[in-house]
Amino acid sequence: MKLYSTNLNAPEVSFQEALITGLAPDSGLYMPKSLPTFSKEEIDSFKGVPYPEIAYRVLSKVLDGEVDDESLKAITYDAYNYDVPLEPVDGQTYIMRLDRGPTASFKDFAARMMARLMQYYLSKENRSLTILTATSGDTGSAVADAFYGLDNIRVIVLFPTGEVSDRQRKQMTTLGKNITAISVDGKFDDCQAMVKQAFADQDLKHLNLSSANSINIGRLVPQSIYYIYAYAKLRDYPEDIIYSIPSGNFGNMMGCVLARTMGLPVKKIIASVNENDEVPAFLSTGKYDKIVPSKNCLSNAMNVGHPSNLARLIAIYGGIMDEKGIISKEPDMDKLRKDILSSSVTDEETKATIKEIFEKHNILIEPHGAVGIKGLLDFRRESGDNTLAVTLETADPAKFPEHVKAQTGVEPELPESLKKVESKDEFMDYLGTDYPAFKKYLQEKLG
């Protein structure tokens, strides 16, 4: 598997190198030059197969010998030791609950696989690494949990002060050991910008920095698997399916794009956003404008005014976008609009959807899942298309108890993964958005 940079000014690399380095040296994002295609027969063969086995079969073909079979199978079965329910809403709509992992977030799927693959490669070479990651909500907690206690990997997580929920924050700040959490007096985009600048800073090269954000291709490849899994559970090849994906940094959606590239018959991808509507505006007008600062919405993990993964999406459709959001080559906008719909959901609509889904179907969802369902409901109403659809619930409702209870009157039950952090002490550092101060912090912290 060879990967190139979306900025097209860096050497091609192996998956191992892309995983370990995170960002390309030209500040672009790594993308596979090509992906394997799964035949009708192969996709048929996944029906009734447990999730970790599907993960093993998909990754063994995608990575094509980069990890030995015995190790890869052990990694997938260790990473995915929890359920992936598909909950029926009505005859043509299912909610895929990606909230049953150890941090009750869909980010567990990518973070746990990344941690195990990184440990596999680093152990073989007796190397150490520092993971530097920005989070708008669940990435930080999932990454912190996945890498917690590993001897050869340190993790530094940046999050915007006051824009993550108490429980999301505690999942990052109560671990200690090799995990450091930094509360940044700014927005997620400020956190992400500082992380990207650190990766590109030659003065910090000796610190062996890498990323666990969705800028790392190691996040996207594992996220393609649950789309294949859901299809195998619900559909008969080659029937179409629709996926509705609540989107912020657009990594989750890119996992679906990769699955489609590998042969999954996805009729439409609905990428619903909150009031940070730069992507719907881009698809509508063809002109891309970042939202600075990003808007603070109920679905806080999606408060992103400039999604990194948009560069990857544009690359898939033949265009070029740099890390600053400047498009130097237009993608095929007609094909992009045909394949992908992106709509904006307000906070009031988010609240109303939480209430509606509970009252009509007795199902508890949280703000991010509500954005995904609202996007699908709007699409069905406007298009009349009733194709079987899967919408994603990306976090346990108990992570947002005040919003859920306000609309339903029900206090969501706390899963064990969240109970264990409630009474623990928190440890965090505090920084502003000044990059030189962050650089000095890293130099002093990591030596």
C-alpha positions as MATLAB code, in Angstrom:
seq = 'MKLYSTNLNAPEVSFQEALITGLAPDSGLYMPKSLPTFSKEEIDSFKGVPYPEIAYRVLSKVLDGEVDDESLKAITYDAYNYDVPLEPVDGQTYIMRLDRGPTASFKDFAARMMARLMQYYLSKENRSLTILTATSGDTGSAVADAFYGLDNIRVIVLFPTGEVSDRQRKQMTTLGKNITAISVDGKFDDCQAMVKQAFADQDLKHLNLSSANSINIGRLVPQSIYYIYAYAKLRDYPEDIIYSIPSGNFGNMMGCVLARTMGLPVKKIIASVNENDEVPAFLSTGKYDKIVPSKNCLSNAMNVGHPSNLARLIAIYGGIMDEKGIISKEPDMDKLRKDILSSSVTDEETKATIKEIFEKHNILIEPHGAVGIKGLLDFRRESGDNTLAVTLETADPAKFPEHVKAQTGVEPELPESLKKVESKDEFMDYLGTDYPAFKKYLQEKLG';
ca = [
       0.000    0.000    0.000;
       1.518    3.301   -1.121;
       0.263    6.675    0.061;
       0.704   10.184   -1.329;
       0.267   13.641    0.204;
      -2.784   15.712   -0.744;
      -0.384   18.663   -1.214;
       1.495   16.576   -3.829;
       4.907   17.791   -2.678;
       6.180   14.899   -0.561;
       7.533   11.410   -1.306;
       5.182    8.434   -1.374;
       5.320    6.321    1.789;
       4.223    2.958    3.155;
       1.247    2.597    5.484;
       3.628    2.100    8.401;
       5.404    5.392    7.726;
       2.133    7.275    7.188;
       0.731    5.850   10.433;
       3.797    6.696   12.506;
       4.432   10.181   11.079;
       0.765   11.245   10.859;
       1.168   14.358    8.701;
       3.147   14.532    5.459;
       6.258   16.782    5.492;
       4.562   19.200    3.076;
       1.690   19.554    5.617;
      -0.627   17.528    3.397;
      -2.684   14.504    4.434;
      -1.757   11.010    3.357;
      -4.097    9.217    0.958;
      -3.844    5.714   -0.541;
      -2.766    5.722   -4.188;
      -5.175    2.838   -4.659;
      -7.365    0.577   -2.568;
      -8.343   -3.057   -3.090;
     -11.814   -3.794   -4.399;
     -14.065   -6.281   -2.618;
     -16.078   -8.441   -4.986;
     -19.765   -9.279   -4.663;
     -18.764  -12.722   -3.399;
     -16.406  -11.309   -0.759;
     -19.013   -8.899    0.575;
     -21.589  -11.712    0.550;
     -19.186  -13.805    2.629;
     -19.231  -11.217    5.448;
     -22.897  -11.901    6.242;
     -23.234  -13.325    9.757;
     -19.514  -12.891   10.482;
     -18.571  -11.218   13.805;
     -17.178   -7.688   13.713;
     -13.527   -8.461   14.624;
     -13.357  -11.146   11.932;
     -14.671   -8.718    9.272;
     -12.102   -6.191   10.506;
      -9.358   -8.791   10.116;
     -10.461   -9.789    6.604;
     -10.779   -6.194    5.391;
      -7.502   -4.993    6.921;
      -5.551   -8.028    5.726;
      -6.482   -7.100    2.159;
      -6.019   -3.352    2.582;
      -2.656   -3.605    4.379;
      -1.568   -6.465    2.096;
       1.151   -8.081    4.178;
       2.295   -5.032    6.175;
       1.288   -6.908    9.350;
       1.621  -10.684    9.624;
      -1.695  -12.556    9.683;
      -1.357  -13.944   13.199;
      -0.587  -10.526   14.693;
      -3.318   -8.774   12.703;
      -5.981  -11.246   13.791;
      -4.911  -10.899   17.429;
      -5.026   -7.096   17.101;
      -8.544   -6.974   15.621;
     -10.006   -9.399   18.161;
      -8.376   -7.482   21.015;
      -9.460   -4.069   19.691;
     -13.082   -4.986   18.979;
     -14.214   -6.879   22.064;
     -17.551   -5.039   22.352;
     -20.928   -5.032   20.594;
     -21.876   -3.009   17.501;
     -25.709   -2.978   17.631;
     -27.934   -2.001   14.714;
     -31.107   -0.669   16.308;
     -34.251   -0.531   14.131;
     -36.120    2.788   14.018;
     -38.589    1.782   11.338;
     -38.596   -0.730    8.505;
     -36.115    1.241    6.396;
     -34.002    3.009    9.018;
     -31.446    1.695   11.495;
     -29.230    3.377   14.056;
     -25.742    1.886   14.200;
     -24.675    2.385   17.807;
     -20.968    3.053   17.815;
     -21.058    3.985   21.501;
     -20.381    0.629   23.190;
     -16.584    0.804   23.358;
     -14.488    1.631   26.430;
     -15.025    5.416   26.158;
     -18.609    5.181   24.838;
     -17.667    6.860   21.548;
     -17.259    5.891   17.893;
     -13.677    7.152   18.176;
     -12.847    3.903   20.004;
     -13.003    2.017   16.696;
     -10.111    3.939   15.170;
      -8.141    4.758   18.318;
      -7.887    1.172   19.564;
      -6.769   -0.123   16.174;
      -4.273    2.727   15.761;
      -2.757    2.152   19.202;
      -2.256   -1.552   18.559;
      -0.822   -1.060   15.075;
       1.541    1.662   16.285;
       2.683   -0.516   19.173;
       3.252   -3.394   16.730;
       5.500   -1.293   14.481;
       7.333    0.554   17.278;
       8.051   -2.644   19.206;
       9.630   -4.211   16.131;
      11.987   -1.225   15.809;
      12.447   -0.497   19.542;
      11.304    3.111   19.036;
       9.271    5.566   21.109;
       6.742    8.178   20.020;
       4.698   11.116   21.303;
       1.117   11.349   20.093;
      -0.038   14.947   19.780;
      -3.753   15.328   19.174;
      -6.468   17.980   19.233;
     -10.029   17.149   20.204;
     -13.415   18.826   20.039;
     -14.955   16.118   22.205;
     -14.520   12.368   21.908;
     -11.221   11.924   20.057;
      -9.158   12.901   23.088;
     -10.833   10.503   25.484;
     -10.736    7.606   23.006;
      -7.079    8.195   22.164;
      -6.136    8.626   25.820;
      -7.837    5.355   26.758;
      -6.455    3.433   23.758;
      -2.846    4.464   24.429;
      -3.022    4.560   28.238;
      -0.201    2.673   29.937;
       1.808    1.905   26.780;
       5.517    2.088   27.619;
       6.774    3.423   24.293;
       4.065    6.010   23.512;
       3.219    9.278   25.262;
       0.026   11.206   24.526;
      -0.606   14.963   24.746;
      -4.230   16.006   24.125;
      -5.366   19.590   23.503;
      -9.024   20.522   24.023;
     -10.888   23.869   23.973;
     -11.735   25.116   27.464;
     -15.476   25.013   28.136;
     -16.401   23.337   24.833;
     -16.227   19.693   25.867;
     -18.709   18.133   28.272;
     -17.650   17.438   31.874;
     -17.613   13.712   31.231;
     -15.634   14.052   28.005;
     -13.065   16.162   29.856;
     -12.789   13.767   32.788;
     -12.064   10.862   30.456;
      -8.913   12.744   29.411;
      -7.855   14.388   32.649;
      -8.186   11.535   35.169;
      -5.739    9.041   33.631;
      -2.228   10.363   34.299;
       0.794    8.138   33.605;
       1.673    8.619   29.907;
      -1.371   10.846   29.208;
      -1.205   14.666   29.434;
      -4.283   16.850   28.889;
      -4.053   20.561   28.006;
      -7.006   22.920   28.334;
      -6.639   25.593   25.620;
      -8.271   29.006   25.962;
      -9.600   28.953   22.393;
     -11.513   26.899   19.850;
     -10.946   23.405   18.473;
      -9.578   24.945   15.277;
      -6.948   26.767   17.390;
      -5.958   23.451   19.006;
      -5.764   21.750   15.628;
      -3.745   24.605   14.093;
      -1.146   24.419   16.886;
      -0.864   20.650   16.492;
      -0.354   20.960   12.727;
       2.230   23.712   13.203;
       4.147   21.552   15.661;
       4.266   18.695   13.161;
       5.684   21.019   10.492;
       8.205   22.635   12.884;
      11.693   21.356   12.097;
      12.887   22.465   15.553;
      10.639   19.766   17.060;
      11.555   16.948   14.685;
      13.721   15.263   17.332;
      10.654   14.849   19.584;
       9.193   12.112   17.320;
       5.694   13.607   17.166;
       2.753   11.857   15.549;
      -1.001   12.351   15.393;
      -4.065   10.351   16.362;
      -6.500   12.867   14.890;
      -8.326   11.970   11.706;
      -5.477   13.720    9.875;
      -3.772   10.331   10.402;
      -4.721    7.789    7.730;
      -4.599    5.152   10.474;
      -7.860    6.609   11.756;
      -9.739    6.415    8.476;
      -8.941    2.877    7.374;
     -10.463    1.251   10.514;
     -13.508    3.536   10.214;
     -14.344    2.102    6.796;
     -15.010   -1.284    8.414;
     -18.244   -0.539   10.262;
     -19.932    0.585    7.055;
     -19.071   -2.777    5.500;
     -20.234   -4.558    8.663;
     -23.612   -2.771    8.709;
     -24.182   -3.534    5.040;
     -23.373   -7.205    5.562;
     -25.845   -7.388    8.464;
     -28.730   -5.658    6.684;
     -28.408   -5.880    2.917;
     -27.959   -8.373    0.099;
     -25.310   -7.409   -2.411;
     -25.589   -5.529   -4.771;
     -28.531   -3.593   -3.303;
     -27.902    0.060   -2.467;
     -27.717    1.544    1.005;
     -27.661    5.108    2.376;
     -25.506    6.261    5.278;
     -26.242    9.395    7.308;
     -23.146   10.526    9.185;
     -22.961   13.364   11.722;
     -19.846   15.248   10.644;
     -17.361   17.704   12.108;
     -13.804   17.107   10.922;
     -15.224   14.738    8.257;
     -13.019   11.768    9.155;
     -16.014    9.519    9.863;
     -17.511   10.409    6.499;
     -14.188    9.731    4.754;
     -14.264    6.212    6.196;
     -17.512    5.706    4.306;
     -15.988    7.196    1.143;
     -13.141    4.674    1.401;
     -15.632    1.822    1.880;
     -17.489    2.935   -1.240;
     -14.180    3.145   -3.135;
     -13.545   -0.472   -2.130;
     -16.808   -1.613   -3.685;
     -19.566   -1.058   -1.115;
     -22.722   -0.026   -3.056;
     -23.447    3.223   -1.184;
     -26.185    5.151   -2.966;
     -25.827    8.361   -0.986;
     -23.691    9.711    1.831;
     -25.474   12.291    3.970;
     -22.923   14.309    5.934;
     -24.957   16.417    8.334;
     -23.256   19.211   10.242;
     -24.343   21.550   13.014;
     -24.409   25.324   12.535;
     -20.806   25.227   11.324;
     -22.044   25.002    7.744;
     -18.929   25.670    5.666;
     -19.194   22.330    3.829;
     -22.908   22.597    2.873;
     -22.120   26.122    1.623;
     -19.182   24.790   -0.407;
     -21.264   22.059   -2.029;
     -23.992   24.593   -2.801;
     -21.844   27.404   -4.201;
     -18.524   25.790   -5.132;
     -16.776   28.428   -2.996;
     -15.090   27.400    0.243;
     -14.945   29.763    3.204;
     -13.758   28.726    6.646;
     -15.824   29.705    9.687;
     -13.535   31.572   12.083;
     -14.111   31.216   14.947;
     -16.186   28.060   14.778;
     -19.649   28.234   16.335;
     -20.261   26.594   19.698;
     -23.183   24.147   19.287;
     -24.806   21.374   21.331;
     -23.073   18.749   19.183;
     -19.729   20.006   20.459;
     -17.512   17.378   18.839;
     -18.620   18.819   15.485;
     -17.708   22.433   16.238;
     -15.235   22.609   13.367;
     -14.938   25.636   11.100;
     -12.316   24.126    8.779;
     -12.446   20.319    8.502;
      -9.037   18.817    7.752;
     -10.510   15.867    5.890;
     -12.130   18.078    3.278;
      -8.709   18.045    1.576;
      -8.978   14.267    1.274;
     -12.520   14.414   -0.080;
     -11.498   16.965   -2.693;
      -8.515   14.763   -3.635;
     -10.808   11.748   -4.189;
     -12.802   13.872   -6.653;
      -9.763   15.091   -8.558;
      -9.091   18.428   -6.854;
      -6.360   19.913   -4.661;
      -6.896   21.782   -1.370;
      -4.039   22.782    0.922;
      -4.020   22.800    4.717;
      -5.192   26.423    4.783;
      -8.324   25.617    2.793;
      -7.114   27.120   -0.503;
      -8.351   25.152   -3.504;
      -5.803   25.262   -6.341;
      -7.600   22.692   -8.499;
     -11.361   22.285   -8.533;
     -12.755   18.807   -7.853;
     -15.513   17.285   -9.987;
     -18.321   19.183   -8.279;
     -21.115   17.479  -10.237;
     -20.007   14.017   -9.122;
     -19.332   15.240   -5.591;
     -22.860   16.665   -5.295;
     -24.340   13.480   -6.766;
     -22.602   11.253   -4.223;
     -22.679   13.410   -1.097;
     -25.286   15.625    0.519;
     -24.339   17.905    3.397;
     -26.962   19.835    5.326;
     -26.822   22.042    8.412;
     -28.895   21.322   11.532;
     -29.553   24.043   14.092;
     -29.445   23.534   17.847;
     -33.220   23.955   18.013;
     -33.671   21.267   15.342;
     -31.239   19.052   17.257;
     -33.304   19.362   20.427;
     -36.553   18.733   18.542;
     -35.094   15.578   16.947;
     -33.986   14.145   20.309;
     -37.542   14.682   21.536;
     -39.183   13.307   18.375;
     -37.135   10.091   18.244;
     -37.839    9.377   21.901;
     -41.584   10.084   21.689;
     -42.142    8.182   18.427;
     -39.721    5.277   18.859;
     -38.707    5.212   22.558;
     -35.044    5.580   21.562;
     -32.589    7.834   23.400;
     -30.102    9.703   21.231;
     -27.676   12.524   22.008;
     -27.002   15.725   20.018;
     -24.539   14.282   17.479;
     -26.760   11.318   16.666;
     -29.698   13.713   16.406;
     -27.894   15.749   13.745;
     -27.364   12.561   11.725;
     -31.003   11.467   11.995;
     -32.308   14.942   11.173;
     -30.217   15.018    8.005;
     -31.668   11.677    6.918;
     -35.264   12.679    7.720;
     -34.861   15.886    5.710;
     -33.378   13.959    2.777;
     -36.245   11.449    2.784;
     -38.858   14.205    2.940;
     -37.319   16.271    0.146;
     -36.352   13.423   -2.205;
     -39.015   10.801   -1.506;
     -36.168    8.251   -1.443;
     -36.956    5.428    0.989;
     -33.856    3.303    0.372;
     -32.675    1.381    3.428;
     -30.526    3.752    5.498;
     -28.198    3.533    8.463;
     -27.621    6.603   10.605;
     -24.793    6.711   13.117;
     -24.999    7.300   16.866;
     -21.498    8.400   17.736;
     -21.622    8.754   21.543;
     -23.557    7.375   24.479;
     -26.447    9.676   25.483;
     -25.062    9.638   29.044;
     -22.232   11.877   27.844;
     -24.810   14.637   27.373;
     -27.316   13.977   30.179;
     -28.569   17.554   30.514;
     -29.527   17.841   26.837;
     -31.117   14.392   26.700;
     -33.103   14.820   29.915;
     -34.293   18.309   28.904;
     -35.970   16.879   25.789;
     -37.108   13.465   27.029;
     -37.478   13.758   30.798;
     -35.245   10.697   31.083;
     -31.830   10.596   32.724;
     -29.712    8.325   30.486;
     -28.163    5.404   32.322;
     -24.446    5.772   32.885;
     -22.358    3.000   31.284;
     -19.560    1.458   33.320;
     -16.953    3.209   31.188;
     -18.231    6.592   32.370;
     -18.979    5.614   35.961;
     -15.340    4.891   36.668;
     -14.165    8.485   35.966;
     -16.841   10.354   37.922;
     -15.034   10.527   41.266;
     -11.414   10.560   40.084;
      -9.129   13.576   40.484;
      -8.382   15.639   37.386;
      -4.949   16.744   36.184;
      -4.457   19.179   33.322;
      -2.254   21.987   32.086;
      -3.500   25.312   30.710;
      -2.356   27.207   27.618;
      -3.542   29.962   25.302;
      -3.462   29.860   21.507;
       0.044   31.334   21.156;
       2.130   28.811   19.193;
       5.554   29.902   20.563;
       4.279   29.233   24.095;
       3.031   25.794   23.015;
       6.355   25.064   21.316;
       8.243   25.997   24.498;
       5.875   23.779   26.499;
       6.636   20.784   24.250;
      10.377   21.387   24.379;
      10.345   21.545   28.165;
       7.904   18.674   28.613;
       9.522   16.263   26.173;
      13.110   17.445   26.344;
];
